């Protein structure tokens, strides 16, 4: 009973915090000088005027595609003169239903909507006049709650699709919810559930050496300000269950759905992240610009809490691996949250061919470029 009262009080104060944080953040100027980075790194604007910038994908000729959620737009960022800054932001596709996920393969752009995945062939030759969409699949759930999908192509050639739970906490009403799916990309056939028990994964990548899938997952709300954690997970094989809605963070049985279950029966996270930080995009660093001790490590975009009295997240964190397992978790870039007010919210990450790291920000409506500018240490 006491815990229920504490949770109810926290819930009311958290809703107040949402309103305060939103009001404080409205109209905040972009201040790149406020972003702190390790010595030798710099941050600059890669593209301005990209409202609601979300997922990022790179095409063969250098075009960066940017999905959105609420704006319903997919953008194309073009750096014609190769000066590490987009010369043009093209609103490529409009009027789509939460086109959060974008991916590119064999010259085609794939866009994930709530219930469908569309393909646009030879897209870089048609930036001014996009081709008609080809429906890859229309078999995805139609619920909008956690329906903004992240997609990506694995080393195996399959198209992987995140499919969140249609709730904060519930027993998923169908086999396609709270999963990571995969399918053959050209026809959308052979749709498979690759991983289960994933509440809301909005970022994944593959280990550059082992080719194992790693992904972030957002923990449930309304258990309190400091639980449960967000998660960094690893799925080396198909068919694993990561606990939702029964167990959170590998250690906490759910107060409503945990009865009769054991956390030991589910796959624990490789690393418990901060509670309510909203860990979204994650990337293994595969470039050569950054010093050697950053290569092969994991960067995570933490979008930031929405219902916590003291906000957390709003940063980019770095998970360092030792012997293939997370050994540390610490901030890499921070400053979007200042004095309890957020003027930006990192969403996704992209390693560019020159080794720079792009970062999308849906609150500021921009894409940043993080580079290493000091003398090389290796």
N, C-alpha and C positions, 0 to 999 in steps of 0.2 A: 504493500500500500504506500509506504513512504517513497519507494522508488517511483511509483506511478505519479505521485504528487510532484516529486522533483521533476519528472519528465514533462508534466503538464505545465509547470511554472517555466521550465526552460523553453517549452514550445511557444508560450506567449511572449516571453522576452525576445526569443529569436525572431518572431514575426515583426516585432518592433524594430529589431536590428536591421532587418531587410529594408524597411522603409527608410531608416536613417542612412544606411549605407548607400542606398540608391540616390537619395536627395543630395548627400554629400558628394557623390561621384559625378552627378550631372554637371556638365559644363566645365569639368576639370580640364585644364590644358594638358597637352602632351608634353612631357618634360623628359627627354632622353637623358639629360644630365643627371636625372634622379636615379637612373638605373645603375646599380653597382655590379661590377663584374670582377673576376680575378684579374690580377695584374697582367697586362699584355693584351687583354681583350678589349674590343670596342663594339658599340652598337650604333646603327644608323638606320634610317628609313630606306627600305627597299622599294616600297610602294605606298603611297598615300591614297586616300579616297577609295578604300575598299570596304564599304559598309558591311558589318557583320561577318568579317573574314573568319573562316573556320578551317576546314581541312585543306591540305596542300598536296599537290602532285606535280611532278616534273615530267615534261614530254621530251622526246628525243632531240628536238631542235632548240631546246632551252626555254620554251614557254612554261610558265608556272601557272597551273590552274588552281583556283581557290573556290571552295564550296562555301555555302552559307546555310544558316538555319532559318531564321525568321525573314530574311530579305528575299528568299526564293530565287536567288541569282547565283550563277556560276561565272566567275571572272577569269579572264586570261591576262596575265601580266607578261609584257613583252619587253625585253632588254635588247633593243636593236643594236646599240653601239657597244655592248659588252663592257659597260662601265660599272657593273655590280649595282645597278639601280634600274628599276623598270621605267622605260620611257613612256609607256602607255598602259592604262588599265582599261580593258575592254569588257563591258558587261556582255558576256558571250551568250548566255541563256537566261531567260527571265520567266517568271510566273510558275516556278516549279514548287513542288510540295516538300519543303525541308530538304533541299539538295546538299546535305552536309558532306557526304562522302564523295570523293573523287579519286580516280585512279587512271593510269595510262598504260596501255600495252599495245604493241604493234601498230602504233600510229592512231589508235582509237582512244577516245575519252569515255570512261565509264562514270556514270553519275548515279548515286544511290538516293532515291526518294524514300518516302515512308514505306510504300507497298511495292515499289518497282525499282528495277535497275535498268537504266537506259544506256545505249552505246551510240557514240557519234564517231563515225569512221573518218579517217584522214583529216583529223580535226585541225592540225596546224596549217593546213593549206586552205582552211575554210573559216578563219577567225572572223572575217567580215560577213560571211554568209554561211552559217552553220548548216550542216546537212540535216535531213530528217532523222529523228531518233529511231533506233532499232530497240525494241523491247527485249532485253536479255531475260528477264523474269518478271512476272507479276504475282508471284506466289508468296511474297513477304507479308507479315501481319500488317493490318491497316491502322492499328492504334497509334496515336501520335505521342502518347506518353512514353518517353525514352525511345521514340521512333526516329530520332535523327541518327542515321547510320554511318558508321565508319567502314571503309572498304580498303582492300589492298590485295595485290597479287603476291602469292607466296612463291618461294623458289621452286615449288612443284608445279607451278603453272595454274593452280586453282585460284579462283577469286574468293577471298574470304570476306565475310559480312558480319558485322556485329548486330545483334538483335536483342535489345534490352527488354527488361521486364516492364509490363504496362502498368506499373504501380510503384509506390515506395516500397512496400513489403506485401507479398502475396504468394500463394502457390501458383506458379505460372499456369494460365488457363489452356495452354497448348504447347506442343513439343517444340515449336520454333521460337518461343519466348525465352529470355534469359540465357541466351546461347551465343556462340560464335559459329556461324554457318560457313559452308564452302560449296562452290558449284563450278561446273565447267563454264568458262566465260562466254563462249560464242553462242551457245544455245540456252544457257542457264539450266541445263539439264543436270541430272544426278545430284540434286540438292541434298546435302548431308549436314547433320549436326556434328561439328567437330569438337565442341566443348560445351558442357552444361553448367548450370549453377553460376552464371555470370550475370550479375544484376544489371550493370550498365557499363559495358566496355566501349570507350570512345577513343581508343588508340591502341595500335599493336604494331609489332615489327618482328623480324626474324633475326636470330643470332647470326652474324656474318660467317661464323665458322661451322657451327653445328646445325644451322638452319632450323632450329627449334623456334616455335612461336612463343613470344612473350607479349603480355598485354596488361593494360591498366584496367581496374574495375572500381567503380564508385560505391562506397558503402552506403547502407540505408540511412535514412534520417529519423529523427525523433527518438533516439535512444539516449541522447544527452550530448553535451558539447564536445566530449572527448572520446566518444565511441560511436560506432565501430571505426576502425581505420579504413582508408582506401587501400587498395592492394596493387602490388606488382606481381603478376603471375607468370608461370611458365607451363606450356602445354607441349611436351615433347612428342606425344602420340595422340591419336584421336580417341575420343570416348571418355575423357576424364570429367569429373564433376567437382566444381570449385565451391560448393557449399550453399549457395543461395537457394531458398530463403531460410535454410535450417541453421546454418553456422556462418558466423561473420569473422573475418580476420584469422581464421584457423583455430580460434580459441573460445569464441563466445557463441553459445547457443541462443537462438532467437527466443525472445520471451513469449511469442505467440506461436511460432511454427517449429520450435526446436524440440518440443516434447517427443520422446521416442527416438531421437537421433543422437549421434555422437560426432563431435567434430573430427575425431580420428578416422571416420569413414570417408572424409572428403579431402581434396588436395589443399594443403595450406598455401598461403602466399609465399613467394620467394622473399618478399620484403613487405612488411606492414608499413604503409605510408601514413602521413598525417591524417587525422580524422577530419572529414569534411573539406579537405583541400581541393576536391574535384580534379583529381589527376586525369588528364585527357591524353593528348598526343604524347607518344614516346618514340624515341629513335635510338638505335645503336649508332654511335659516331663512327662512320666508315671513311671519313675524309683524311687528308694528310696535312691540312693547314694547321690544325691545333697541335700542340705539343704531344709527344708520343704517349704520355700518361693519360691522355683523354681518349685515345683510339680504342675502339671496341667497348667503350663505356656507354651507359644509358642516360640520355637526357629526357626529362619528363616536364611537360607543360602543366602547371597546376593552375586551373582556371579560377579558383578561389571559392570560398564558402558563400552560401546565399542565406543561411538561416542561423548563423552563429553570432552571439552578442559581440564577441571579440573576433573579428574576421581573420581568417588564416588562408594561406595559399597565395594566389596572385604573384607567382614567381616561376622560375625554371629551376628544377632541382637536378642533381647529378647523383646517380647510383653507380658506385665503382664496384667492379667485379674482381674477385680473386678466385682462381681455380673454377671459374664458371658460375660462381654464386655471389650474390650481393654481399659486400663487406662494409659498405658505408652508404649513407644517404644524407645529403647536405645541400643547402642552397647553392646555385651557380649564378643566377641573375635574379635580382630583386630590386624593388623600388616602385613597382606599380601600385603598391599599397602604402600610403603615407598618412600617418596620424589617424588611422581608422577609415580613410577614404581611398577608394580604388579609382584610378583614372585609366586603367587598362587591365585586360584579362587575357593572358596567353592561352592559346587553344591547341595549336599543332606546330610541329617542327618538321624541317626538311633539310637534309644535307645536300648542298649544292655541289656540282662538279669541281669547283675550285676549293671545296672544303669548308666554305662558310656555312653557317647555320641560319636558315630562315625561321621566323617565328610569326605566326598569325595572331592577331588580337581583335576579337569581335567587339569589344567595347570601344576601343579607340578607332576601329575601322582601318587598320593599317597592317602592313607586313614589315617586320624588322629584319635586319641582317646583322648577325653577330660574327665578327671576324677576329682572328688573332693577328695583331699588328706588331708585336714586339719581335725582337730578333729571335730566330728559331733556336730552341735549346737542344736540338738533336740533328 
